[in-house]
Amino acid sequence: MSDEYVFNRRAVKKKRNIWERITGLLRRLKTFDRRRVMRFTLDSPVSCVFSRIGLGQDTEYNCFVYNISETGALLMTEEEKLIPGNEILIRFNIPNSQDSIEVIAAVVRTYRKKAQSWYYSAIRFRESETEKARALFERIAVHTANDR
């Protein structure tokens, strides 16, 4: 192995380590956070039910809200994987209330954490549903704040 090759590998490794340190620092400073609105991670997931729109399916599936903002949420589903690009109708059950709010949202991405049976799906509320989404966010955020 030539000395030049070893030197180049060390230089590349050093650059990578510096970049990883800078990236980590920026993430801790929230510079990389692309969200335009505040997001609440819930202490205990809020139950909800969803059904698919436009696929001729009236079947409802159980899900839970893991975190929420005025523009979207992260849902947890166990029995059904949501496909990015699909639209869904979600009925959120408001904690400590008989009320529920229905909102239409698009699935942005879905993933599964290793060694877990849950699917996590990021959803974005329709812009036409802004008022409902804001009311939902406020009700859940107030409930979460009261529990702390």
trRosetta pair geometry for C-beta under 8 A, 3 or more apart (Angstrom, degrees):
i j d omega theta_ij theta_ji phi_ij phi_ji
1 5 5.5 -112 -176 75 85 131
1 6 6.0 90 137 -52 116 99
2 5 4.6 99 62 2 85 101
2 6 7.2 -154 96 -2 48 85
3 6 5.7 -56 -150 39 36 111
3 7 6.2 38 152 -21 68 108
4 7 5.7 -56 -148 37 30 113
4 8 6.4 29 154 -19 65 106
5 8 5.9 -55 -148 36 29 110
5 9 6.5 30 154 -19 63 105
6 9 5.8 -54 -150 35 31 111
6 10 6.5 30 153 -18 64 106
7 10 5.8 -58 -152 36 31 111
7 11 6.4 31 152 -20 66 106
8 11 5.6 -53 -146 35 34 112
8 12 6.3 33 156 -18 66 104
9 12 5.9 -54 -147 37 30 109
9 13 6.2 29 155 -17 64 109
10 13 5.7 -56 -145 40 30 111
10 14 6.1 32 155 -21 65 107
11 14 5.7 -54 -146 36 29 112
11 15 6.4 30 154 -18 63 104
12 15 5.8 -54 -150 36 31 111
12 16 6.3 31 152 -20 65 107
13 16 5.6 -54 -147 36 32 112
13 17 6.4 32 154 -19 65 105
14 17 5.8 -54 -148 36 31 111
14 18 6.5 31 154 -18 64 105
15 18 5.8 -56 -150 37 31 111
15 19 6.3 30 153 -18 66 107
16 19 5.7 -55 -147 38 30 111
16 20 6.3 31 154 -19 65 106
17 20 5.7 -52 -145 36 30 111
17 21 6.5 31 155 -18 63 106
18 21 5.8 -58 -152 37 30 111
18 22 6.4 28 153 -17 66 106
19 22 5.8 -55 -146 38 32 109
19 23 6.1 32 156 -19 66 109
20 23 5.7 -53 -142 39 29 112
20 24 6.2 33 157 -21 63 107
21 24 5.8 -54 -146 36 28 112
21 25 6.4 30 155 -19 63 106
22 25 5.7 -56 -151 36 31 112
22 26 6.4 28 154 -17 66 107
23 26 5.8 -56 -147 38 30 109
23 27 6.4 31 155 -20 65 106
23 32 7.7 43 -163 -56 75 145
24 27 5.8 -54 -148 35 30 111
24 28 6.5 29 154 -18 64 105
25 28 5.8 -57 -152 35 31 110
25 29 6.4 21 152 -12 65 110
26 29 5.6 -62 -148 43 34 108
26 31 4.3 -69 -171 52 90 125
26 32 5.6 89 127 -32 103 100
27 30 7.6 40 -179 -76 34 27
27 31 7.4 -83 -72 47 25 79
27 32 5.0 -27 -97 29 67 130
30 33 4.6 -22 -167 1 78 127
35 38 7.8 114 131 -88 127 14
35 39 6.0 -58 -168 -26 167 116
35 69 6.7 -152 -164 -89 128 169
36 71 7.3 57 59 -13 99 151
37 69 4.8 130 98 175 109 121
37 70 4.8 -95 168 37 160 104
37 71 5.5 140 29 -4 137 107
38 69 6.3 172 90 -130 42 98
38 70 7.8 61 53 -7 71 98
39 67 5.5 43 168 157 106 121
39 68 7.0 170 -154 87 71 26
39 69 4.2 -53 -96 -65 72 109
40 67 6.1 -177 91 -157 45 79
40 68 5.7 -15 57 59 92 76
40 69 7.2 153 11 -79 69 57
40 137 7.8 141 16 -162 119 83
40 140 7.0 172 76 116 140 101
40 141 5.2 176 -33 -106 159 86
40 144 5.7 145 171 59 137 165
41 66 7.1 -22 -143 149 76 72
41 67 4.3 -38 -99 -97 58 113
42 45 5.9 117 88 -98 129 36
42 46 6.1 -116 -143 -18 171 90
42 65 6.4 75 0 106 146 91
42 66 6.7 -160 36 -180 100 26
42 67 6.3 -170 -3 -95 77 49
42 68 7.2 40 -39 5 109 98
42 140 7.1 -61 -88 171 123 112
42 144 5.6 -116 -122 -100 75 126
43 144 6.5 150 5 -144 94 90
43 147 6.2 -140 39 109 140 135
43 148 7.3 164 -39 -78 141 84
44 147 7.8 -110 19 167 104 166
45 64 3.5 38 154 169 135 125
45 65 5.9 162 -162 64 78 48
45 66 5.8 -27 -106 -89 105 51
45 76 6.3 -55 -130 31 154 129
46 64 6.6 143 67 -161 36 71
46 65 4.4 -8 55 42 95 111
46 68 8.0 -15 32 -27 130 136
46 92 6.6 29 129 -162 124 98
46 93 7.0 -166 171 70 91 74
46 94 8.0 -10 -163 -126 131 27
46 95 5.9 -98 -119 -45 104 103
46 140 5.9 -83 -32 -128 162 118
46 143 7.9 88 -90 87 127 146
47 62 7.0 -36 -159 -161 99 95
47 63 7.7 136 -160 83 54 42
47 64 5.8 -41 -100 -102 47 75
47 65 8.0 -97 -28 7 6 81
47 93 5.3 -2 82 42 90 123
48 62 7.8 134 81 -162 43 51
48 63 5.2 -31 74 75 89 89
48 64 6.8 144 22 -108 82 23
48 65 5.9 69 -10 -36 126 94
48 75 7.2 -85 62 -125 128 111
48 90 5.4 17 162 -177 132 100
48 91 6.2 169 -164 83 80 48
48 92 4.6 -32 -106 -104 114 57
48 93 6.3 -165 -92 8 52 76
49 60 4.8 13 175 179 117 117
49 61 6.8 154 -158 74 67 36
49 62 6.1 -38 -103 -101 73 47
49 63 6.9 146 -106 24 22 82
49 90 7.2 157 81 -154 42 56
49 91 4.9 -7 58 55 92 101
49 93 7.9 63 -5 -29 90 100
50 60 7.0 152 75 -153 26 69
50 61 5.7 -26 63 60 78 89
50 63 5.5 12 1 7 110 133
50 75 7.3 18 -27 -154 144 162
50 77 7.8 -67 37 -88 126 127
50 82 7.8 -8 105 -89 153 123
50 88 4.7 15 -176 168 120 128
50 89 6.6 155 -153 78 66 47
50 90 4.6 -24 -96 -99 93 74
50 91 7.5 -177 -81 17 43 66
51 57 6.6 -162 -173 109 91 88
51 58 6.4 -6 -159 -161 143 33
51 59 6.3 160 -127 81 95 43
51 60 5.0 -55 -66 -95 101 64
51 61 7.2 143 -85 11 51 77
51 88 6.7 158 77 -159 32 81
51 89 5.3 -13 59 57 85 98
52 55 4.6 -10 123 31 128 124
52 57 4.9 40 54 61 110 119
52 59 7.8 19 18 59 94 84
52 86 6.1 -42 -139 174 103 128
52 87 7.6 107 -163 83 61 54
52 88 5.7 -51 -104 -106 46 78
52 89 7.9 110 -169 16 1 79
53 86 7.7 150 47 173 76 81
53 87 4.4 -42 53 99 123 100
53 88 6.2 -172 -5 -105 92 21
53 89 5.6 105 -61 -28 104 92
53 104 6.7 28 -43 -138 155 108
54 87 6.5 66 11 53 120 107
55 86 7.5 -8 -38 -143 128 118
61 77 6.4 31 138 -143 126 121
61 79 6.1 -149 -151 73 111 109
61 80 4.6 -54 -137 17 162 141
62 77 7.5 146 93 -132 56 75
62 78 7.6 -8 85 32 100 98
62 79 7.2 69 48 20 87 118
63 75 4.7 5 168 -175 134 114
63 76 6.2 155 -167 74 77 48
63 77 4.6 -38 -106 -84 98 83
63 90 7.5 -63 59 -132 133 108
64 75 6.9 141 72 -160 41 64
64 76 4.5 -16 61 56 95 104
64 77 8.0 177 22 -71 67 43
65 68 5.4 8 177 -54 128 113
65 73 5.3 -53 -140 -176 101 135
65 74 7.3 103 -165 71 58 55
65 75 6.2 -42 -100 -102 50 64
65 76 7.8 -154 -69 14 5 84
65 92 6.8 23 -38 -124 135 111
65 140 7.0 -50 98 -141 154 156
66 73 7.6 136 46 170 66 85
66 74 4.4 -54 61 98 109 103
66 75 6.9 167 3 -115 91 11
66 76 5.2 95 -50 -32 109 105
66 120 6.8 -20 2 -132 156 101
67 73 6.7 -179 93 -154 49 65
67 74 4.8 32 45 30 84 112
68 72 7.7 -152 -147 109 54 39
68 73 4.3 -10 -108 -109 75 98
68 74 7.6 -128 -65 23 48 66
68 136 7.4 -111 -178 127 143 100
68 137 5.8 -166 138 -114 112 76
68 140 5.6 36 57 89 153 149
68 141 7.6 -128 85 -57 111 83
69 72 5.9 16 55 52 96 61
69 73 7.1 -172 24 -77 60 54
69 137 6.5 7 164 -122 23 131
70 125 7.9 -91 150 34 46 138
70 130 7.8 31 166 -156 98 75
70 133 5.9 98 -173 129 56 105
70 134 5.3 20 -141 -98 104 70
70 137 4.8 -65 -88 -17 59 169
71 124 6.2 -18 153 -146 87 80
71 125 6.0 -149 -172 35 36 98
71 133 7.1 64 -100 151 21 147
72 105 6.9 117 -127 -148 76 126
72 108 7.2 6 -148 -12 152 133
72 122 6.5 37 153 178 135 79
72 123 5.3 -178 -158 94 95 56
72 124 4.3 -46 -87 -104 123 48
72 125 5.7 -156 -84 -7 53 76
73 105 7.5 -57 32 -121 97 167
73 122 7.8 -179 93 -149 37 49
73 123 5.5 -4 57 56 76 101
73 125 7.8 64 -5 -45 89 95
74 120 5.9 -3 -179 -172 104 98
74 121 7.2 157 -158 77 55 40
74 122 5.5 -26 -103 -97 76 64
74 123 7.6 170 -93 16 26 76
75 82 7.3 62 74 -7 128 147
75 90 7.6 -134 -86 -115 141 142
75 120 7.3 155 80 -156 47 47
75 121 4.8 -18 60 61 98 94
75 123 6.0 34 -8 -9 113 120
76 118 4.9 -15 -165 -171 101 128
76 119 7.1 148 -157 75 49 50
76 120 5.9 -21 -98 -99 68 66
76 121 7.9 174 -81 20 22 76
77 80 5.2 -62 160 64 136 72
77 81 7.1 174 88 -90 125 29
77 82 6.5 114 17 -24 149 97
77 118 7.0 135 68 -159 32 73
77 119 4.8 -21 65 60 87 104
77 121 6.5 13 6 0 112 120
78 117 5.8 35 -147 123 91 102
78 118 5.6 -50 -90 -103 71 66
78 119 7.3 176 -92 14 21 80
80 119 7.5 -94 94 35 40 142
81 110 5.9 112 -173 155 86 152
81 112 7.9 -53 -110 -54 112 115
81 119 4.9 173 -110 -98 70 162
81 121 7.9 146 -164 -67 53 119
82 86 6.4 -139 -174 61 82 124
82 88 6.7 -56 -132 -40 124 144
82 107 4.5 -165 147 -114 117 147
82 110 5.1 174 70 -81 79 135
82 119 6.9 161 14 128 78 136
82 121 4.2 40 47 -113 131 157
82 123 7.7 -36 135 -74 163 103
83 86 4.8 79 71 -13 88 123
83 107 6.3 115 82 79 37 151
83 110 7.1 -66 -99 4 21 141
84 107 5.1 -131 -110 116 38 97
84 108 6.2 -12 -132 146 97 18
84 109 5.4 9 -89 -97 125 40
84 110 6.2 -144 -46 1 84 90
85 106 7.1 -25 -150 -172 19 103
85 107 6.6 -31 29 69 30 92
86 106 7.3 162 88 -151 34 63
86 107 5.1 19 57 20 80 121
87 104 6.1 11 179 -177 111 99
87 105 7.0 167 -152 88 68 33
87 106 5.3 -41 -97 -95 73 67
87 107 7.6 -151 -86 -2 24 78
87 126 7.8 35 -140 -64 118 114
88 104 7.4 170 86 -150 38 57
88 105 5.9 -20 61 64 84 81
88 106 7.9 142 16 -106 73 21
88 107 6.5 63 -7 -44 113 97
88 123 7.1 -73 47 -124 116 137
89 102 6.2 3 180 -171 96 105
89 103 7.7 164 -155 83 54 33
89 104 5.6 -30 -100 -97 67 73
90 102 6.9 163 84 -149 44 56
90 103 5.5 -20 62 62 95 81
90 104 7.7 158 17 -98 76 23
90 105 6.0 0 1 15 121 116
90 123 7.5 100 -30 125 146 170
91 100 5.1 25 177 162 95 129
91 101 7.4 166 -153 81 53 34
91 102 4.9 -23 -97 -94 75 82
92 100 6.1 167 81 -160 47 75
92 101 5.1 -11 55 57 103 85
92 102 7.7 -178 16 -82 71 31
92 103 7.0 14 -7 10 111 108
92 136 5.6 87 52 -143 154 121
92 140 7.5 -65 170 -60 141 123
93 100 5.1 -34 -99 -102 52 99
94 97 4.1 -17 98 61 110 126
94 99 4.6 6 27 79 133 93
94 100 6.4 -157 -5 -93 82 38
94 101 6.8 72 -52 -8 103 96
94 136 8.0 -134 -87 -133 95 67
94 139 5.1 -51 -131 151 118 138
94 140 7.3 -126 -130 -70 72 71
94 143 7.3 177 -176 -48 78 145
95 140 7.2 94 9 -121 106 66
95 143 4.5 117 62 -167 121 153
96 143 6.4 171 26 -127 112 114
97 139 7.7 -63 18 -172 154 126
99 139 7.8 -104 91 -151 131 158
101 132 5.8 162 -179 -173 114 95
101 135 6.3 178 -116 98 151 108
101 136 4.7 -148 84 -84 152 101
101 139 7.4 151 -16 32 137 147
102 132 7.3 -44 79 -172 48 147
103 125 5.5 -42 168 -129 127 109
103 126 7.6 -174 176 27 81 89
103 129 5.0 115 -150 170 84 144
103 132 5.1 177 -93 118 93 123
103 133 5.6 97 -134 -78 143 76
103 136 6.2 -60 -38 -24 139 156
104 125 7.4 101 82 -156 50 65
104 126 4.7 9 91 -4 98 130
104 128 7.8 3 58 71 120 101
104 129 5.5 -179 44 -48 79 145
105 123 4.1 52 144 166 136 120
105 124 6.1 161 -163 77 91 33
105 125 4.9 -53 -99 -97 94 46
105 126 6.4 -134 -93 -21 37 73
105 129 7.6 -91 -67 58 66 153
106 123 6.6 157 77 -158 37 74
106 124 5.3 -17 58 59 90 90
106 126 7.0 101 -20 -72 90 73
107 110 6.5 -4 178 -46 122 103
107 121 5.6 -45 -140 -176 103 119
107 122 7.5 107 -165 77 58 52
107 123 5.6 -44 -101 -101 48 80
108 121 7.9 138 46 176 67 71
108 122 4.4 -52 62 100 113 100
108 123 6.3 175 1 -108 89 21
108 124 5.4 80 -52 -17 116 102
109 121 7.2 -175 94 -147 42 56
109 122 5.0 21 49 38 82 111
110 119 5.7 0 -172 178 107 112
110 120 7.0 160 -153 83 56 48
110 121 4.4 -14 -101 -101 87 84
110 122 7.6 -148 -71 20 43 66
111 119 7.4 155 80 -159 25 68
111 120 5.5 -20 65 62 76 97
112 116 6.5 -163 -179 76 81 92
112 118 7.0 166 -135 91 80 48
112 119 5.4 -49 -83 -106 90 61
112 120 7.0 158 -92 14 36 79
113 116 4.5 33 75 24 94 131
113 118 7.2 13 30 69 98 92
113 120 7.0 53 -24 -8 93 124
125 129 5.1 -116 173 84 103 117
125 130 7.2 132 117 -90 123 44
125 132 7.8 -162 -166 83 135 93
125 133 4.1 91 157 -91 173 143
126 129 4.4 82 65 6 90 107
127 130 5.9 2 -171 -49 48 104
129 132 4.8 -54 -174 49 83 115
129 133 5.3 88 123 -29 91 102
130 133 5.7 -60 -144 39 27 111
130 134 6.1 27 159 -20 66 107
131 134 5.8 -53 -146 35 29 110
131 135 6.4 28 155 -17 63 106
132 135 5.8 -56 -149 37 31 110
132 136 6.2 33 152 -20 65 108
133 136 5.6 -54 -147 37 31 114
133 137 6.2 34 154 -21 65 106
134 137 5.7 -51 -145 36 30 113
134 138 6.3 29 156 -18 64 106
135 138 5.9 -55 -147 38 29 110
135 139 6.3 28 156 -19 64 108
136 139 5.9 -58 -147 36 28 109
136 140 6.3 16 160 -9 65 110
137 140 6.2 -63 -146 43 25 102
137 141 5.8 23 159 -18 65 114
138 141 5.7 -56 -137 41 26 110
138 142 6.1 28 161 -20 64 107
139 142 6.0 -55 -147 36 25 109
139 143 6.4 26 153 -18 61 108
140 143 5.6 -54 -149 37 33 114
140 144 6.3 33 153 -19 66 106
141 144 5.7 -54 -147 38 31 111
141 145 6.2 31 154 -20 66 107
142 145 5.7 -54 -144 38 31 111
142 146 6.3 31 156 -20 64 108
143 146 5.9 -58 -149 36 28 111
143 147 6.6 27 154 -21 62 107
144 147 5.8 -58 -151 32 31 111
144 148 6.9 32 154 -27 63 104
145 148 6.1 -55 -156 23 33 112
